[in-house]
Amino acid sequence: MSRVCELTGKKAMVGNNVSHAMNRTKRKFDANLIKKRFYLPEEDKWITLKLSTSALKNINKKGIAAVLKEARAKGFLKK
């Protein structure tokens, strides 16, 4: 499975390592992802999501049901 947030679609970015001598080499900035289980009382089941920590903050703020509804509307999550 790729390193992509299932709720926001965040994925790795590309940038440069810059040395003291200003030499640049390519590098990858991975998204800060965690695996987390959530209980959905409306559907009476548990789901496991691979999500970014910023998505976790959104879940804490808005609630899991609202965030899942937004992700399905944007097409990041299947039904």
Secondary structure, DSSP 8 states (H G I E B T S, - for coil): --S--TTT----EEEEEE-TT--EEEEEE---EEEEEEEETTTTEEEEEEEEHHHHHHHHHH-HHHHHHHHHHHTSS--
